[in-house]
Amino acid sequence: MEQMPFDDLDRVFEDTVWQPLREGMAGVFQLRPDELPRLAIFLAAHAALDMLLIALAAFEQLRSSPIVPTPAEAEAALTRGSEGTFNQHLQTVRNLGVIANTSAEIAAEFNRVRNRFLHWKPGDGERRYRGHAVTANEGARGWLMDFGAFLDDPGVRRIVGPSPRLISIEALLRERQQGGSP
């Protein structure tokens, strides 16, 4: 049996799986198919915010600990921190005072809008971010700029690198062992 070239496989996938799925999702969310990529990026940005909130809380708690935790203890702190909801993660970070109020408001707005997509109920209407449809140019521009502003928060900058990429548990522990903080 002759193998199908990847280009043909991609075309078959596009025609038989992706295109019908894209059209079905657009119908469910009442979006044009060209708006789905913006929604996907918005939802991925929300997931990234949640990961950052979890890491911020865990790293702040580890940083302020009187003892230097082992890698296993640090990983356990991140695992414990991941339990709960986005709002619980946000409240923990707010209580620790590691991000500015504007960054907390950005995270809260992302979550409010995300909930309108994922916890739909009749009468919810259009999903808007600061007055603009999430999937429209103005709405996407707004939440993308806010996401960038969140990443630029000094508290967040402590745990993200220039790429931005979360620092590793090992990097945090190295900093602690050398007497510094992230």
C-alpha positions, 0 to 999 in steps of 0.5 A: 500500500502506497503512503499518502504524502503529508500534503494530501493527508493535510488536505483530507483532514481539512476537508473531512474533519476541520472544515465541518468542525469549524462550521459547526463551532461557528454555528454554536458560538454564532460566529463567522468561521474567520472569527474562530481563530481569535476565539481560540487565541483568547481562550488560550490567553485565558489559560495562560493567565490562569497558569501565571496566577498559579505560578505567581502564588506558588512562587511567592509562597516558596520565595517567602518560605524560611526554608529552601524547598526541595524540587519535589516540594516546589512541584507539590506547591504548584500542584496544590496551587493549581487546584480550584478555580481561576477566581480562586487563583486570582484572589490568592494572588491579590491577597499576596499583593504580587500584581498591580490592581490593573493586572488583577482587573485584566485577569478578572475581565478575561475570566468574565468574558471566558465564562460567557463562552464556556458557561453559556445560558440563554440571554447572555448575548454577545461576548464583549471585552471592554465593550467590543466583541471578543472576536472583532478587530477592536475587541481582539486588539483590546484583549491582546493589548491587555494580555501584554500589559499583564505580562509586563506587570512587575510581579509577573515579570519575576516569573516570566523570561524574555520569551515570555516563558515561565521559569522552571522550578529548578531556576527558582530553587537555584535563586533561593539557594543563592540567597536571592529571589526570582 
